[in-house]
Amino acid sequence: DSVTEIECEAFDGCSNLKSVTIPGSVEKIGECAFAGCSYLADDQGFVIVKNVLYDYIGDSTEIIIPDSVTIIDNYAFKNCSNLTSVNIPDSVKKIGIHTFEECTNLTSINIPDSVTIIGDQALYGCKRLTNITIPDSVTEIVDYAFDYCSNLTSINIPDSVTEIGKYAFRGCPPELTIRAPAGSAAEKYAKENKINFECL
């Protein structure tokens, strides 16, 4: 009970850890704290501690993330090459860095209006993703967010997004079209970076 914080990567890779009891005194748990703790996975393959999804131990092609999850942690689905479809519940507020990195067969992902943060390289290398809609809750698209999404041809960006990182769409095809309201930061970004633009 004297513990107030569990730091980043504290139990990362403890693959035989079968149970953990966290006292109410713990106010903060760091990123990747329980990544790779495969024995903690539930029947669906999700490693969830205190409403944070730290890892996915499974090979399903389509998954529905439980409603209890509020944060999808860094690297949670990295290299899940079988994954084709992800349904994210409205309870999720943050998608960490590299979360879906190299999910090379991912073709469908919904991002609900509850999400306010999409981390760096969250969808890096998702080569089969062709279109995506950013919800109104997001205010910033960070650098490398869609890095090397080589078949991404359409993205809808609301006017709530006021900042887009310089390399947010590096490695995307020349056919990429940003669809956004006239006069928005997305329109300005598209013109400055010579990306096709359509007014919503």
Secondary structure, DSSP 8 states (H G I E B T S, - for coil): ----EE-TTTTTT-TT-------TT--EE-TTTTTT-GGG--TTSEEEETTEEEEE----SEEE--TT-SEE-TTTTTT-TT--EEE--TT--EE-TTTTTT-TT--EEE--TT--EE-TTTTTT-TT--EEE--TT--EE-TTTTTT-TT--EEE--TT--EE-TTTTTT--TT-EEEE-TTSHHHHHHHHTT-EEEE-
